[in-house]
């Protein structure tokens, strides 16, 4: 099995793909309702993670080939890292320089729990946007989308969810473009989720001047 191709599960029909895409869209709308309007970030993130993890486990129970199909596999990790690693290092330096110039650098121990927890949420997000939307578009029976269209749709969907923060909209659009291209080549979600979490952590602390740990736990304090 090559890094670029994984078998499509026999029961993965267009009906299944439609259901998954609709569920992703509803999850995105939930962000605007529960995070932006009701300010329940902790409960939204926790519930979304648990529900989607439950769905992943359900699909594994019915077909063990599904995780590899989505990108939960070891193949492609190293080759993806060759691209993501250097770019992420450059991005981190840029975050520090920009944060210093804008005087938005926040540096405290809260970075540690966010670096541990954010990759989990980042992996779920990459699974939704790339593992489900991008992969389902690519393998749609009867009318498969081209790679350019997949990249554009993925970046638009991912960036819209981060509205109304314009810096986050721009950053996530660029992130989704690069990540979707890498995913279509190497089919690995683990590396995307890991670096999504780490880059997101430093973007919040250094560029936005926000403490996501306090924002996350404020609902239960």
Secondary structure, DSSP 8 states (H G I E B T S, - for coil): --SS-----TT--HHHHHHHHHHHHHHHHHIIIIIIIS--HHHHHHHHHHHHHHHHHHHHHH-TTHHHHHT-SSTTHHHHHHHHHHHHHHHHHHHHHHHHHHT----STHHHHHHHHHHHHHHHHHIIIIIIIIHHHHT-SSS---HHHHHHHHHHHHHHHTTT-HHHHHHHHHHHHHHHHHHHHH--HHHHHHHHHHHHHHIIIIII---HHHHHHTTT-
